[in-house]
Amino acid sequence: MNRIDLADFLRRARTRLAPSDVGLTAGPRRRTPGLRREEVAQLAGMSTDYYTRLEQRRGSHPSRQMLTALARALRLTDAERDHLFHLAGEEPPRPGTSSGHVRPGLLMILDRLHDLPAMVMGDWGEVLAQNTLSVAMTGDYRGRNLIRSWFLDPATRKLAPPEHRAMHARAHVAALRAVAAARPDDPGPAALVAELRGASEEFEALWRTHEVVVHRPSPKRFVHPVVGVLDLDCEVLLGYGNDQQLIVHSARPGTPTYERLELLRVIGLQDLSPSSR
């Protein structure tokens, strides 16, 4: 681990970013260029103290997951991400494997979508980034795998109406099977398949059907515990290499869903569940 160069690289990457580049407001009294250390820590999901120690050349060895989060927070290119891994004494992700690194172009678009729920997801279900409205609509799935959550976390299924749940389960399994076959050397999808085949009888039964294409209905329907049913149009933008998707949901003006989405944007992440009221 090259602590000196790592600290210098992190500091330079941080100071070249403006708050608007990552969807933040500048606010008053910003005397130095770039992001503040606490802002990088927030974007990467780590403590400010730990990130500060890294920039001060005294932090402990960051995990691969932490390096991926830093690369995402600092909007690093693939080459810069690999350099970050090398400075930390780690081998960069191999080509053709799932790295969890969101390309800056997708993040730039995501950062500018303030009034539409949007997320970046890997092709085998990894939720790599969400904007605030997406978190308000579905909950915070960043760093989690949506397919794993669907089969192992009952709360995830409540996002879909009961009549759509069987179809969503089939679609998740079909998508995972296609990716696992396309990238047999990628340990991520293979490990997820093995885990779910052992933990979920439903997944195992669907896996044996060998489906690879299942069409979901459009528009997508979500069930929110506060604002109610949301019928949303869904657009999917594929990133370079087609292994990452920017998923954007929208509602047509004048519809009940449009009004409910506006309400959700206003209340944001406040806890307005019936129990809290």
SULDA-V956036 format. One record per run of one state. SS is the DSSP state (2 for helix, 1 for strand, 0 for the rest). FROM is the first residue (numbers start at 0). TO is the last residue. If there is no record, write none. Layout:
ss: [SS:SS]
from: [FROM:FROM]
to: [TO:TO]
This chain:
ss: [0:2:0:2:0:2:0:2:0:2:0:2:0:2:0:1:0:1:0:2:0:1:2:0:2:0:2:0:2:0:2:0:1:0:1:0:1:0:2:0]
from: [0:2:15:18:22:36:44:47:55:63:73:77:87:103:111:117:122:125:130:131:138:144:145:152:153:157:161:182:186:199:200:207:219:224:227:238:243:250:255:267]
to: [1:14:17:21:35:43:46:54:62:72:76:86:102:110:116:121:124:129:130:137:143:144:151:152:156:160:181:185:198:199:206:218:223:226:237:242:249:254:266:276]
